[in-house]
Amino acid sequence: MGTKAYACYNVDEEVRRKSSSGGIFFALAKWTISQGGIVCGAKFDENWNVIHDYSDTMEGVISFLQSKYVQSSMQNLFSKVKLFLESGRLVLFSGTPCQIAGLKSFLGKNFKKLITVDFVCHGVPSQNTWKEYLSLRSNGRKISNIYFRDKTEGWQKFSLKIVFSDGSIYRQPQQKDLYMKGFLQDIYLRPSCYSCRFKGLQRDVDITLADLWGVWKMHSELFDDKGISLVLVHSEYGMKLWNIIMSNIVCQELTSTDYLKFNPNIMTSVSRNKKMYAYQKKKTWKNLKKITSESYTHQLIRILRKSKRLLLEKGKK
């Protein structure tokens, strides 16, 4: 079947609030658990490293919600997934496109009870970069929670938020937080991310999830700044599952590929930023702050774009 695209969000407002975009992964995971299945995803461990793990309860699935912009450690999860599948268990595996390709290569054959869900990947920084950042940000304080996509100020203006056990909170918008600036400017992604082999609409997975950036231009009636998901269904198996969970989803099929203009990482890898070489010569956060500083021209462009968007939103009221 050809890939089908949808704009959608979960009808459960609390699920949507806790999710990075529209809360679709939660719905997929909930159905899988209801069938006695296993869900695999990325979570934080006790030291705030990002690892891949599995769960057969919705309590465990909660830790897989929210984007985590770090390369996750697989540990021995592939072996566990194989054992689950060989015993006849249903398994939903979510991860980057390359992680799913790695899993399928490890399994060596197709399993009818394997559901694969990838996402539109910008690229991933290394664990070491993340550890260095946390050490800088925590300054010895104990961390109690981390949110890469805090939506307090809205889905578009998400922030990186760190909650400390002493009650203090660090929160900065994506364009101001140092780690997110380096990530979004492609300064310290993994080398393979600059020439990713897993781009395009035709993917060897069942479902692809992403933020539907540009929804305010394509389907303004769906836009409320709480998070809208782009769902790409690639397989008959994926479509069967999608039809099952749609009763809990507000959904609009996308009949054109306009969404590609606002989501370029679907089709193409990010380009190497020349600033990455300056960072590699002197890997300090002080140096990163200097090389990621926004020029006055870019600041003006961003302010003008924001003003235009606010005027458009005001005109709709």
Helices and strands as residue ranges (DSSP letters): E 4-10, H 13-18, H 24-34, E 38-44, E 50-55, H 58-61, G 62-64, H 77-86, E 91-94, H 97-107, E 114-119, H 127-138, E 143-150, E 159-164, E 169-173, H 178-184, G 191-195, E 207-211, H 215-218, G 220-222, E 229-233, H 236-245, G 246-248, E 249-254, H 259-262, G 264-266, H 275-281, H 285-291, H 296-316
